[in-house]
């Protein structure tokens, strides 16, 4: 089939799956052809020669598998990271977590020890290493599969020697003094139904307990126990009150930040 015919077919099949069906159809076709979208747009009358490979990927997307898993990459903070179903797909709102962590790090020594709990694909630790080149970053995850992805991404971004990857729960295995803790932990309640797209992502990185905020509260407890100087976490839009109450019980002050939609998206604590 000609390229423009495949794009039309793909657009129709994805119309109920995404708000940008034509763009996604072109991305999928460009992936199998090894071409940029601009090339696809300028060669509509060419025969693709890759109809079967395109249809296989189109069928996956039509069944709501995330585009990022199909093409094997996702953008975050202006960079491209490799992702697959072993890790969460980076979200734009998590860039706010990085922004806040960098802001807080400027109040700490340049060589501060920053620990990320639940590093997943590695995007947060890698960006912190790039933006704070003198900091010592430790990235912890309980999943060896996630650590495989994150260490791979660190090598691709040229910062693998500046990040220590540790397999463990929370901060197991981290014995050094900690200046700042950063985390985007699971914070969805166990009984909350997932959207069809989220069902493809690892449940270990999504569910945070019966209420959803249990892991966040435990991270706050660890912040106190380890006598860190700063903590910044992403959270669910409806978790402000329980987090504020838990922090108050610890005798601390907390501040919250919102995402671009104006929803509560995270908090930070500074000693």
N, C-alpha and C positions, 0 to 999 in steps of 0.2 A: 504494500500500500504506500501511497505518497505520504509525505510528512504531514501536510495539511489535513489529510483524511484521518490520520491517526490522532492528531490534535483535536479535531472535531469529535471523534469517537470518545476520546478520553474526557473531553469537557462534558459531554452528555452523561457519561457514567459517574462522574464525580460531582455532578451538580447538587446532589443531596448529601454529600459528604463534607464539602468544604465551601467556604465563601469565595474562594478563588480557584474554581475548577480548571479554567483554561491555563492559568499559570502553573498549577500543579501538574497538569498533563504535560506541559512543555518541560517542566523540570524532570519528570520521569523519563520522557523521551530523550532529553539531553543527556541523562545519566547513562542510558544504554548506548547512545551514539557517541558519547564522549565529547559532546559539543555544548557550547554556551547557549543560553536562551536566545541571544541575538542572532546566532547562526541558524537556529531552528526557525525563527521568524523570517529569515531571508532566503530559506531554501524549501519553501512549502511544496514545490512541485517535484522535488527529488524523491526517489524511492528510498525508503528507510533501510531495508535489508535486515531489520531487527524487529520485525512485527511480533514474533513469539515472545521475545524477551520483554518487550514493552508491555504486551498483554498480560504477562505474568505479574509484573509490578503493578500494573493498573488494577488487576483483580485484587491484589493485596490491599491497595489503597481504597478500592471500592468497598471492601469489608472492614474499613475503618482502622486498619493498621496505620500507625503514625507515619507520616512522610519521612521523618528523620530516621526511623528504623529501616525504611526501605532503601534510602540512599546512603545510610550509614554515617551521617554527619549532621551537625547542628551548629548554628551560629550563636555565639555568646560574647558579649563585650567587644564586638567587632572582629572576633577571631573564629576560626572553624575548628571544631572538636569532633573527634570520632565518637559515635555512640551506637549502642545496640541494645537489645532487650535486657541486658544484664544491669543496665543503669537507667535512672530517670533521664528524660529529655530536658535539657536546660530551658528554663523559662525566663522571659525578659525581666520579670519582677525580682529575680534573684540577683540581677545586676545591682539592685538597690542594696542588697546585703553586702556586696563587695564594696560599694561606695561608702557605706557606713563603717565597715571594718577599716578601710583605708583612712577615713577621717579620724577614727578613734586611735589608730596606730600612730598617728602624728603626735599624739600626746604621750607616747611611750618611747623608750630608747630605740634608736634605729635598728639595733640588733635584737629587737624583741622576739620572744618565742611565742609564735601563734599556733594554736592547735585547732584544726578543723575536725569536728565530730561528724562522721558520716560523709566522707568525701565523694562517694559515688563516682561520677565520670571525671572528677578532679578539677572541674572548672573553677571553683572558688579558690582552692589552694593555689592553682596555677596562676590565676589572675593576681592573687595577692603576692605571689613570688615575683611576678613581672612588675607590679606596681610598687612593691616594697623590696627592692633587690637586696637590701642588707638584713632583712628579717630572716629568722630561722622558722621554717614552716614544717609542721608535723601534720600529716593527713592520716586520719584513722577511719577504718571501715570494718564492719564485722564480716563483710562479704569478700571472699578472695576473688570472685569474679569481677566485682566492682573495682578492686584494687588493681586487677590486671588491666582494666580499661583506663583507670586514672594514671597509672604509671606509664602506659603507652602514650597517653596524651601529653604527659609531662615531657617525655622524650621528644615528641613532635614539636613541642613549643620551646624546647631548649632549656628547660629548667629542672630536669630530673635530678641534677646534682644538688639543687638547693631545697629539695623537698624530701623529708623522711616519711616513707609510707609504712604504716603499722596496721597489722590485722588484729582487730580486737573490738570489744564492746565498749562504747563510750571512749574512755581514755585509758583502757587497760594497756599496759606496756609502756605508757608515757610516764617516766619517772622524773624528768627534769622539771625545773621551775617553769611555770607557765605565766606569761604576761597577758595573753588574750585568748579567749575561746570564741570560735565562730562555728555556727551550725545552721544548716537547713535540714532539720531532722524530719522523720515522718510525723505528721500532725493531723491525719485524718482519723476520725473515730472508727473503731473496728466494724460497727454495724452500718456505717454510712455507705450507700450504694455509689459505685464509681460510674462515671460517664463511660461510654463505650470505648473511647480512645484511651482513657486511663487504664482500662482493663488489660492492655497490652504491656503495661509497665510493671516492674517488679513490686509485688505487694510488700516485701520487706522494707522498701523505701517509702511506702505510702502510709501505712497504718501505724498510729502512734499510741494505741491503747483503747480501753473502753470509752474514755472521754475524748481521746485524741491529743490531749495536752500533757499526758503523763511523762513522755520523754523530755519535753521542754522543761517541765518542773524538775526532773532529775538533773538536767544539765545546769539549771540554776543552783541546785544543791551542790553539784560538783564545783561550780564556780566559787562558791563559798568555801568548800572544803579545801580546794587547792590554792586558795588565796590569790586568785588571778586578779589582775587590775581592771580588765574590761571583758565584757561579754556582749555579743551581738548574735541574734537568732532571727530566722524567718519563722513565721507562724501563720495559722489560719485566720481568716478575716473576722471570725467570731470568738476569738480566744483572748481578747484584751482583758476582760474582767477577771477570769481565773488566773491569768498570768500576773496581773496587778496584785491580786490578793495573795498569791504565793510569795511574790517578792516582798510585799509588806510584812508578811510573817517572818521573813528573814531579816527584817530591819534595814532593807535597802530601798533605794529609789530607782525607778524605772522610767524610761521614756520610750515612746512608740513612734514608728514611722508608717506612712501610708504609701500605697502603690499609685500608679498613674490613674487608676479608677477611683481614687479617694478612699479605698478600703484599707483597714488596718492590715499590715503585712509583716511587721517585725518589731522587735524591741531591742534596746540596749541598756546595759548597766555599766556604770563607770565608778570605780572606787575612788 
